[in-house]
Amino acid sequence: MSAEVGGQLEAVAARRALFGPDYVRLAAVVLVGIGVHAWLVAHTAVPARDSLGFARYALNLSDPHPEPGTGTPRQRIDVIRAAEQPPAYPAAIWVTEKVLRSACPLPLPDRALLATQVANAAAAVLLVVPLYLTGRMLFSRNVGFAGALLFQVLPVAARVTSDGLSEGVYLLASAAAVMLGVRAARRPTVGGFLVCGLAVGASYLARPEGLLVGMAVGLVACAAGLARLWPRDAALGRLAALGVGVGLVAVPYMVVIGKLTNKSTPGAILNPWETPRIWQGQPSAGAAPAGGLAVLGAWWNPKEDEGKNRLVWAAAAVWTEVIKAVHYVVGALTLVAIGAHRRRLFAGDLGLWVPVALSGLSLVLLFFLAARVGYVSERHTVLLVMLCCLLGAAGIGPVVRGLAQVPVLGRVVVWPAAAPAVLLAVLVASALPYTFKTLHPHREGHKHAGKWLAAHAGEGDWVQDPLAWAEWYAGRTLYHPPHYPGRPKYVWVVLEKGKGSPHSRLPQWEEARQRAAGHRPVYRWPGDAPEAGPAVEVYKIPFADLAPR
């Protein structure tokens, strides 16, 4: 007797991740993000100075040039090894610049800088997806929508991610790592932690502090194992998977450069034997300008801040930069959200612990940076701003419900269901006037000076440009920093005069001023500017007049 048992395989439909309401919300935020970033890119006088270095990196990846004066050919791996910055953002600029070649008739200096902005802004718009999904996983669709929308419109976040800076690519990878970390913490599997680690590694390739996301997820996994929320051997295996994922992406770059990072700031932080030059009071690229506060940052001023407690100064500087960057109200909403959802935290909601732990680590790093180096910038706060947008959006509902319970204010809320949307609209409306201001309008003269120099300066002449924009637009520093051998006939000095020029911290600033003293400018922009400025001036000085100095 024989029996035959058989069955028919049935196709099971894949579980849907997004539905109609999700697509509507995502489309709305993407359209807002495109509009905001397109406006800012179109209304940029000149991109940030850091964009020059990123664009040069990208152009060398596209066409590696020999080091000046050596003539030795280079490979792309040599470019990556020698560069101070990680390669992810320059690689994105390289691809963007290739796309713009056929769509944009601009000269190479202009097109390369435009590519830095477009690559950054495009990544910032794509950031909507992981940020929305994280908010939906932790709270609700509306919270995910509000968090993604706030990040697109807040002034610091929108402007930094529309400039020629690496924040957009860095935050896109970090947001993806946070999303995958939240998912792995809630539905723990070895594969989930491995994929999260890969995203953390990608974030590190944009900025070294991208490793913070891995540290936050690792801390949550350790806590889950120690609290026996997970079996300890399972927690150890998931931690190992996270580390393997990070290593697969990050270690090859570390091997190429031979260390953790080529950036100077992490080196200054991690070197306990060296006192940063800001604290020593020596002039450097990081020293404070005369006012003690730089644009978009707080600097220790060795003269004005002498005698102050460094730790107190660092805490005040971090607080000032963070509260401005989160547009004040969003910071308050973040605290409200943490208080409103504290029971979930103490009940062991590991997914919610991921952004909270990452926020804490970011604050610690900012404080350590300020205390160690004497400098903290709004740029350094963007990861924290992104997390505050997400958590702050979750505080809108509790705030509205709390206001409705106040006897006097409760009568104002005539439509309770629409009150959260109204509060969100008020936040957006309050942010947009600051967000839509032109980027670096007082630097526009450097572009005009550079184009004028391209037509008038001799090939063998030197250009001394402390701010570096004019040299770039003149086409002299596209593939390498300034390199002027021999004895030129003329030295062309570019200076910025008038209000908005607190750049005594730049190494060549004082020397350029001394060289121009006693000479009349041969070019001035704008031409009708008053004698005291603000204006950008170009001086043509015979080298023979400078030789005795």
Residue pairs with C-beta under 8 A, 6 or more apart in sequence:
17 133
18 26
21 141
22 132
22 136
22 141
25 132
25 141
25 144
25 145
26 128
26 129
26 132
28 145
28 149
29 128
29 132
29 145
29 148
29 149
29 152
30 125
30 128
32 149
32 152
32 153
33 124
33 125
33 128
33 152
34 125
36 152
36 153
36 158
36 162
36 435
36 436
37 121
37 122
37 124
37 125
37 152
37 158
37 161
37 162
38 121
39 436
40 121
40 158
40 159
40 162
40 163
40 435
40 436
40 439
41 114
41 117
41 118
41 121
41 162
43 436
43 438
43 439
44 117
44 162
44 163
44 438
44 439
44 440
45 438
45 439
45 440
45 441
45 442
45 443
45 444
45 447
46 113
46 440
46 443
46 444
46 446
46 447
46 469
47 113
47 116
47 117
47 163
47 164
47 439
47 440
48 163
48 164
48 165
48 440
49 467
49 468
49 469
50 164
50 165
51 113
51 116
51 117
51 163
51 164
51 165
52 113
52 164
52 468
52 469
52 472
52 477
53 84
53 85
54 85
54 89
54 90
54 93
54 116
54 164
54 165
54 166
55 93
55 112
55 113
55 115
55 116
55 164
55 472
55 478
56 477
56 478
56 479
56 480
56 481
57 79
57 83
57 85
57 87
57 90
57 93
58 90
58 91
58 93
58 94
58 97
58 112
58 115
58 116
59 94
59 97
59 108
59 112
59 478
59 479
60 74
60 79
60 479
61 76
61 79
61 80
61 87
61 90
61 91
61 94
62 94
62 97
62 98
63 479
64 73
64 74
64 75
64 76
64 78
64 79
65 74
65 479
65 480
66 72
66 73
66 74
67 74
67 480
68 480
68 483
69 483
69 485
77 256
80 87
80 253
80 256
80 257
81 256
81 257
83 90
83 262
84 262
84 263
84 264
85 166
85 262
85 263
86 166
86 204
86 205
86 206
86 207
86 208
86 253
86 261
86 262
86 263
87 205
87 253
88 166
88 169
88 170
88 173
88 202
88 205
88 206
89 119
89 120
89 166
89 169
89 170
89 206
92 119
92 123
92 169
93 112
93 115
93 116
93 119
95 119
96 115
96 118
96 119
96 122
97 111
97 112
97 115
100 106
100 111
100 114
100 115
100 118
101 111
104 111
104 114
106 114
107 475
108 475
108 478
109 450
109 472
109 473
109 474
109 475
109 478
110 473
112 478
113 164
113 472
116 164
116 165
117 162
117 163
117 164
119 168
119 169
120 161
120 162
120 163
120 164
120 165
120 166
120 167
120 168
120 169
121 161
121 162
121 168
122 168
123 161
123 168
123 169
123 171
123 172
124 152
124 157
124 158
124 161
124 162
124 167
124 168
124 171
124 172
125 152
126 172
127 148
127 151
127 161
127 168
127 171
127 172
127 175
127 386
128 148
128 152
130 172
130 175
130 176
130 178
130 179
131 144
131 147
131 148
131 151
131 175
131 179
131 386
131 389
131 390
132 144
132 145
132 147
132 148
133 144
133 179
134 144
134 147
134 175
134 178
134 179
134 182
134 355
134 390
135 143
135 144
135 145
135 146
135 147
135 148
135 390
135 393
135 394
136 143
136 144
137 179
137 182
137 183
137 186
137 351
138 182
138 351
138 352
138 355
138 390
138 394
139 393
139 394
142 420
143 390
143 393
143 394
143 396
143 397
144 393
145 393
146 393
146 396
146 420
146 424
147 389
147 390
147 391
147 392
147 393
147 394
148 389
149 424
149 428
150 330
150 389
150 392
150 393
150 424
150 427
150 428
150 431
151 157
151 385
151 386
151 389
151 390
152 158
153 428
153 431
153 432
153 435
154 325
154 326
154 327
154 330
154 385
154 389
154 431
154 435
155 327
155 431
155 434
155 435
155 437
156 296
156 324
156 325
156 327
156 378
156 381
156 382
156 385
157 325
157 382
157 385
157 386
157 389
158 435
159 435
159 437
159 439
160 167
160 378
160 379
160 382
161 167
161 168
161 171
161 382
162 439
163 439
165 379
166 206
166 207
167 379
167 382
169 206
170 203
170 206
170 207
170 210
170 382
170 383
171 382
171 383
171 386
173 199
173 202
173 203
173 205
173 206
173 210
174 203
174 210
174 213
174 383
174 386
175 386
176 199
176 202
176 203
177 196
177 199
177 200
177 202
177 203
177 210
177 213
177 214
177 217
178 213
178 354
178 355
178 358
178 387
180 192
180 195
180 196
180 199
181 196
181 213
181 216
181 217
181 220
181 354
182 351
182 352
182 354
182 355
183 192
183 196
183 351
184 192
184 193
184 195
184 196
184 217
184 238
184 242
185 217
185 220
185 221
185 224
185 350
185 351
185 353
185 354
186 350
186 351
188 221
188 224
188 230
188 234
188 238
189 238
190 237
190 238
190 241
191 241
192 238
193 217
193 221
193 238
193 239
193 241
193 242
193 245
194 241
194 242
194 244
194 245
195 245
196 214
196 217
196 242
196 245
197 214
197 241
197 242
197 243
197 244
197 245
197 246
197 247
197 248
197 249
198 245
198 246
198 248
198 249
199 213
199 245
200 210
200 211
200 213
200 214
200 217
200 242
200 245
200 246
200 249
200 250
201 245
201 246
201 247
201 248
201 249
201 250
202 210
202 249
203 210
203 211
203 213
204 210
204 211
204 246
204 249
204 250
204 253
205 249
205 250
205 253
208 260
208 261
208 263
208 266
209 365
209 383
211 246
211 250
212 358
212 361
212 362
212 365
212 383
213 358
214 242
214 243
214 246
215 361
216 354
216 355
216 357
216 358
216 361
217 242
217 354
218 239
218 242
218 243
219 357
219 361
220 350
220 353
220 354
220 357
221 230
221 235
221 238
221 239
221 242
222 235
222 239
223 229
223 350
223 353
224 230
224 235
224 348
224 350
225 231
225 232
225 234
225 235
225 236
225 239
226 232
227 348
229 348
229 350
230 238
254 260
260 266
261 267
265 369
265 373
268 274
268 276
268 372
268 373
269 368
269 369
269 372
269 373
276 286
276 372
276 373
276 374
277 283
277 284
277 286
277 287
278 284
278 286
278 287
278 288
278 299
278 300
278 302
278 373
278 374
278 375
279 300
279 302
279 310
279 374
280 302
281 287
281 302
281 303
283 504
283 505
283 507
284 505
284 507
285 505
285 506
285 507
286 299
286 373
286 374
286 375
286 505
287 299
287 302
287 504
287 505
288 294
288 299
288 300
288 301
288 302
288 374
288 505
289 299
289 502
289 503
289 504
289 505
290 502
290 504
291 502
292 299
292 301
292 304
292 305
293 299
294 377
294 502
296 377
296 378
296 379
297 321
297 375
297 376
297 377
297 378
297 379
298 317
298 320
298 321
298 370
298 375
298 376
298 377
299 374
299 375
300 310
300 313
300 374
300 375
305 313
310 371
310 374
311 371
313 370
314 367
314 370
314 371
314 376
315 367
315 370
317 370
317 376
318 363
318 366
318 367
318 370
318 376
321 366
321 376
321 377
321 378
321 380
321 381
322 331
322 363
322 366
322 381
322 384
323 331
324 378
325 378
325 381
325 382
325 384
325 385
326 334
326 381
326 384
326 385
326 388
326 389
326 392
327 427
327 430
327 431
329 427
329 430
330 385
330 388
330 389
330 392
330 427
331 388
331 392
332 392
332 395
333 391
333 392
333 393
333 395
333 396
333 399
334 388
334 391
334 392
334 395
335 395
336 395
336 398
336 399
337 391
337 392
337 393
337 394
337 395
337 398
338 345
338 356
338 391
339 398
340 394
340 395
340 398
341 349
341 352
341 394
344 352
345 352
345 353
345 356
355 387
355 390
355 391
356 391
358 383
358 387
359 384
359 387
359 388
359 391
362 381
362 383
362 384
362 387
363 384
366 376
366 380
366 381
366 384
369 375
369 376
369 380
370 376
393 424
396 420
396 423
396 424
397 420
399 423
400 413
400 416
400 419
400 420
400 423
403 409
403 410
403 413
403 419
404 410
404 413
404 416
404 419
413 419
442 500
442 534
443 467
443 469
443 496
444 525
445 496
445 525
445 526
445 535
445 536
446 465
446 467
446 469
446 470
446 473
446 494
446 496
446 536
447 469
447 470
447 473
448 525
448 536
449 469
449 470
449 473
449 494
449 523
449 525
449 536
449 537
449 538
450 469
450 470
450 471
450 472
450 473
450 474
451 473
451 474
452 523
452 525
452 538
453 463
453 470
453 471
453 473
453 474
453 492
453 494
453 538
454 473
454 474
454 475
456 522
456 523
457 463
457 474
457 490
457 492
458 488
458 489
458 490
460 486
460 488
460 489
461 488
461 489
461 490
461 491
461 492
462 484
462 488
462 490
462 491
462 492
462 543
463 470
463 471
463 474
463 476
463 482
463 484
463 491
463 492
463 493
463 494
464 491
464 492
464 493
464 494
464 508
464 511
464 512
464 515
465 471
465 482
465 493
465 494
465 508
465 512
466 494
466 495
466 503
466 506
466 507
466 508
466 509
466 512
467 494
467 496
467 503
467 506
468 477
468 482
470 494
470 536
470 538
471 477
471 482
471 494
472 478
476 482
487 543
488 543
489 542
489 543
490 540
490 541
490 542
490 543
491 515
491 541
491 542
491 543
491 546
492 538
492 539
492 540
492 541
493 512
493 515
493 516
493 538
493 539
493 541
494 512
494 536
494 537
494 538
494 539
495 512
495 513
495 516
495 536
495 537
495 539
496 503
496 533
496 534
496 535
496 536
496 537
497 532
497 533
497 534
497 535
497 536
497 537
498 529
498 532
498 533
498 534
498 535
499 533
499 534
500 534
501 533
501 534
503 509
504 510
514 549
515 539
515 541
515 546
515 549
516 537
516 539
516 541
519 539
519 540
519 541
520 539
521 537
521 538
521 539
522 538
522 539
522 540
523 537
523 538
524 535
524 536
524 537
524 538
525 535
525 536
526 535
529 535
